[in-house]
Amino acid sequence: MIKIISCIAFTLFLSKGLHAQVDNVSADSIKNLLCYKWGVRAIIMGGQEMTNFNETVTYQFFENNTLQRVTEKKTEKGTWIYEPAKNLILIKIKKTTLFVQKLKEGNLVISVGDGTDSGKNSLGVATALKRVD
């Protein structure tokens, strides 16, 4: 019984963590917060931040709703869109869909999926980014 309750509590914790934390703001305000160059600060798994890694990915968001992701081996172009009715920012790079889990001044957290189905990211894996420009 305790295991079942623990599993339910853990699932609720993960699903709560996956909802986007973008307040009702204008598209211009989103651009003012998002449109910078961002570098990886930590990898988040199950609510725990891990900073002991050599990740060199950067994301550059532009005001025309495009972005550029740069890794050691390649540069990829993508798009981003703010959906105010859902308080959600979606990121598309090739066939990959990401969403902004958290966006505050100088702090950006992105996660896999469209922000509506916690089952797509049951481990709660996300990437925490910091402004680098």
N, C-alpha and C positions, 0 to 999 in steps of 0.2 A: 504494500500500500504506500509506503514512504517513497519507494522508487517511482511509482506512478505519479504521485504528487510532485516529486522533484522534476520529473520529465515534463509535466504540464507547466510548472513554474518556469523551467528553462525555456520551453518553447514560447511562452508568453513574453519572456524577457527578450528573446531574439526578435520576435515579431514586432514588439514595441520599438526596438532599436533600429529596425529597418525602415520605419516611416520617416519620410522626409521632414527635416526641421527647417523649413523655409517659411517664415511668417508671411502673411498676406501683405505683399509689397508690390510696388509697380515694377514693370519690366525694366525701366531705367535704373531703379535701385538695385535690381539683380545684376545688371551689367556693371554698376559701380562696385559691387562686392566681388563679382566673379571674374571680370575681364582683366586678368593679370597672368603672369607666369607663376606656376606652382610646382614645387618639388616635394618628393615624398618625405614625410616626417616620421611616419610609423605605419605598420601593418596592424590592423585590429582583427582579432579573432576571438569570438565569444566574449566581447567586451574588454579584453585585455590588449593593451598596446605593446607591440614588440618593436623596438628601435634598433636592435642589434643585427643589422643587415647592410648589404651594400647595394641598395636599389638606386639607380640613377635615372629613373623615369621623370620627365617633366611634362606638364600640360600647359599649353598657352591658349587661353580663351580670348576670343576676339568679339568685338561688339556686333559684328555682322552675323552672329550665331554660328561661327565656325570655330574650330579648334585644331590644335596640332599637338600630337603626343610624340615625344622623342625618347627613344631608348638608346642603349649603346649600339644596337645593330640597325635600327631603322627609324624612319620618321613616317608617321601616319596622320592623315587628315580625317577630320570628323565634323560633326555638327552638334549643337546643343540647342535645346528649346525649353522655354519656361512655360509651364501650363498653370496659369494662376488659379483656375477653378479647382485644381488638385493640389496646389501648393507644391509643385513638383518640377524639378529640372531634370530632363532626360538628356543623356549623352549617347550618341551613336558613332561608333568607329567601326567601319566595315560591317560585319554581321554582329558585332558586340553591342549590347545595350547596357548602359550604366545609369545610375541615378545619383543625384546629390542627396546624401543622407543628412548632411549638416553644412550650413553656409553661414559663417559669421565673419566679421572683420579679421582677415589674416588666417582663417581656419576653414578648411574645406575637407569634407569626408565624402568619398564616393564609394559606391558598392555596385555589385553586379545585379542586374535585373531591372525591372521597370518600377520598383518601389511599391508595387501592389501585392506581390506574392512572396511572403517570407519563405515559402518552401523552396524557392529557387536558390536561396542562400541560407540553408539550414544551419551552417556553422557561424553565421554572422560575420563573414570575412569582409573587410572594408579596407580602404587605403586612406590614411590621414595625410593631408597635404598642407604645406605652409607656403606663403608667398615668398618668392625668391627674387623679385624685382622691385 
